[in-house]
């Protein structure tokens, strides 16, 4: 896994698909962090029955965030007017728009509270996911988790191991080779015969379309030349 700020919905959909596939085949899940495994990336990493990372991998970021750029001064400088039409002041788009300094103070505070509540709900779901998959492996007292691992902090691989965020240090090649020396690794990124055939046929259809277009242009020019010759 090499991912960072994925959306909560994307993370959950991917996690559910991985769980479904592994439960169907009755196999364990081993997850590996490469460079970055932050926020949504760690959401997936923590799903593994065993989770690994390199010593220099960045792991964690168990938090939730909504970003907003207050660009009203820039818009005003270049005479850019904006207009937002919504079904109400409580929509997400309206709440984001009300965070600008141009919005009345009352609307800014109301929108900020709404978005803060959304961030906290998303963070709560993230924490529940980590607790469900790594509760017994975490090496931080329950009363200290909120101010440490659940604060959004990011850790290097070895520190993440000390905190129980991962189970070991190592890349997937060397780790799987040690754990399963007799196993044959299968690269699922390789295409099957039918997948290659499908790509081949798609390539033919694309080439045929291009060739037809070129032939059409050539014939058009030939006809145009013949018509001009006949006029003369």
C-alpha positions in Angstrom: 0.0 0.0 0.0 1.3 3.4 -0.9 -1.5 5.9 -0.2 -2.3 8.8 2.0 -5.4 11.0 2.2 -8.0 8.8 0.6 -11.6 9.6 1.3 -13.4 7.6 4.1 -15.9 6.2 1.6 -13.1 5.0 -0.8 -11.2 3.4 2.1 -14.2 1.5 3.4 -15.2 0.2 0.0 -11.7 -1.1 -0.7 -11.5 -2.6 2.8 -14.9 -4.4 2.4 -13.8 -5.8 -1.0 -10.6 -7.1 0.4 -12.4 -8.7 3.3 -15.0 -10.3 1.1 -12.4 -11.8 -1.3 -10.3 -13.2 1.5 -13.3 -14.6 3.5 -14.6 -16.2 0.3 -11.2 -18.0 -0.3 -10.6 -18.5 3.4 -7.2 -16.9 3.4 -5.4 -14.5 5.6 -4.6 -10.9 4.7 -1.0 -9.6 4.9 -0.7 -5.9 4.3 2.5 -4.0 3.6 3.3 -0.2 3.7 5.7 1.1 1.1 6.5 4.8 1.3 3.4 6.4 2.8 0.5 4.7 4.7 -1.3 7.7 6.1 -4.9 8.3 6.9 -6.9 6.2 4.3 -3.7 4.3 3.5 -3.5 3.2 7.2 -7.2 2.4 7.1 -6.3 -0.3 4.6 -3.0 -1.3 6.3 -4.7 -2.0 9.6 -7.1 -4.4 7.9 -4.4 -7.0 7.6 -4.2 -10.0 9.9 -0.5 -9.1 9.8 0.7 -5.6 8.9 4.2 -4.7 7.9 6.2 -1.6 7.0 9.7 -0.6 6.0 11.7 1.1 8.8 11.5 4.4 7.0 7.8 4.1 5.9 5.5 6.8 7.3 2.5 5.2 9.0 -0.5 6.4 10.9 -2.4 9.6 10.5 -5.5 8.2 12.2 -7.5 11.4 11.9 -10.0 13.3 9.8 -9.7 16.6 8.0 -11.6 18.9 5.8 -9.6 21.6 4.0 -10.8 25.0 2.7 -9.0 27.9 1.0 -10.4 31.3 1.8 -9.9 32.8 -1.6 -12.4 35.6 -1.5 -9.6 38.3 -1.5 -8.1 36.8 -4.7 -11.5 36.7 -6.3 -12.2 40.3 -5.3 -8.8 41.5 -6.7 -9.5 40.0 -10.1 -13.2 40.9 -10.1 -14.5 37.3 -10.0 -18.0 37.0 -8.8 -19.3 33.6 -7.5 -22.9 32.5 -6.9 -24.1 29.4 -5.1 -27.6 28.0 -5.4 -28.5 25.3 -2.9 -31.5 23.7 -1.3 -30.5 25.1 2.1 -27.8 26.5 4.4 -27.1 23.1 5.8 -25.7 21.6 2.5 -22.0 20.7 2.4 -21.4 23.2 -0.4 -23.1 26.0 1.5 -21.2 25.2 4.6 -17.9 25.4 2.8 -18.9 28.7 1.1 -19.8 30.2 4.4 -16.3 29.7 5.8 -15.1 32.8 3.9 -14.4 36.0 5.7 -17.1 37.7 3.6 -19.8 35.5 5.2 -21.6 36.8 8.3 -20.0 35.7 11.6 -23.1 33.8 12.6 -23.1 31.7 9.4 -19.4 31.1 9.6 -19.7 29.7 13.1 -22.7 27.6 12.2 -21.0 26.1 9.2 -17.8 25.5 11.2 -19.7 23.6 13.9 -21.5 21.5 11.2 -18.2 20.6 9.5 -16.5 19.9 12.8 -19.2 17.5 13.7 -18.7 15.8 10.3 -15.0 15.5 10.9 -15.5 14.0 14.4 -18.0 11.4 13.1 -15.6 10.3 10.4 -12.8 10.1 12.9 -14.9 8.1 15.2 -15.6 5.5 12.4 -11.8 5.4 11.7 -11.0 4.7 15.3 -13.6 2.0 15.5 -12.1 0.3 12.4 -8.6 0.4 14.0 -9.9 -0.9 17.3 -11.8 -3.7 15.6 -8.7 -4.9 13.7 -5.8 -4.1 16.0 -7.2 -3.5 19.5 -5.2 -6.4 21.2 -2.0 -5.5 19.3 -1.9 -1.8 20.2 0.7 -1.1 22.9 -0.7 2.1 24.2 -2.9 2.3 27.3 -6.6 2.9 26.4 -6.6 6.3 28.3 -3.6 7.6 26.3 -4.8 6.5 22.8 -6.7 9.7 22.1 -3.7 11.9 22.7 -1.2 9.7 20.9 -2.1 7.3 18.1 -5.6 8.7 17.5 -4.5 12.3 17.3 -3.5 12.1 13.6 0.2 11.7 14.3 2.4 10.0 11.8 5.2 7.7 12.7 8.2 6.1 11.1 8.0 2.3 10.7 10.1 1.4 13.7 8.2 3.7 16.0 4.9 2.4 14.6 6.0 -1.1 15.5 6.7 0.0 19.1 3.2 1.4 19.3 1.6 -1.7 17.8 0.4 0.0 14.7 2.2 -2.7 12.7 3.4 -6.2 13.3 6.8 -6.2 11.8 9.5 -4.5 9.7 10.1 -5.7 6.1 9.1 -5.5 2.5 6.5 -7.9 1.1 9.1 -9.9 -1.0 11.4 -10.7 1.9 8.7 -11.1 4.5 6.6 -13.6 2.5 9.7 -15.5 1.5 10.6 -16.0 5.2 7.1 -16.8 6.2 6.3 -19.1 3.3 9.6 -20.4 1.9 7.9 -23.2 -0.1 5.1 -21.1 -1.5 4.9 -20.0 -5.1 4.1 -16.3 -5.5 1.5 -15.5 -8.1 1.5 -12.1 -9.8 -2.2 -11.2 -10.1 -1.3 -8.2 -12.2 -0.4 -10.5 -15.1 -3.2 -10.8 -17.6 -5.0 -14.1 -18.5 -5.4 -15.3 -22.1 -8.9 -13.8 -22.3 -7.8 -10.5 -20.9 -4.9 -10.3 -23.4 -7.4 -11.3 -26.2 -9.8 -8.6 -25.1 -7.0 -6.0 -25.2 -5.9 -7.3 -28.5 -9.4 -7.0 -30.0 -9.7 -3.5 -28.5 -6.4 -2.5 -30.1 -7.6 -3.8 -33.5 -10.8 -1.8 -33.2 -8.9 1.3 -32.3 -6.4 0.8 -35.1 -9.2 0.0 -37.6 -11.0 3.2 -36.6 -7.8 5.2 -37.1 -7.0 3.5 -40.4 -10.6 4.0 -41.6 -10.3 7.7 -40.8 -7.0 8.0 -42.6 -8.3 6.1 -45.6 -11.4 8.4 -45.6 -9.2 11.5 -45.6 -7.0 10.1 -48.5 -10.0 9.1 -50.6 -11.6 12.5 -49.9 -8.5 14.3 -51.2 -8.3 12.0 -54.3 -11.9 12.7 -55.1 -11.4 16.3 -54.6 -8.4 16.2 -56.9 -10.3 14.3 -59.6 -13.2 16.7 -59.4 -10.9 19.7 -59.8 -9.2 18.0 -62.8 -12.6 17.4 -64.4 -13.6 21.0 -64.0 -10.5 22.1 -65.8 
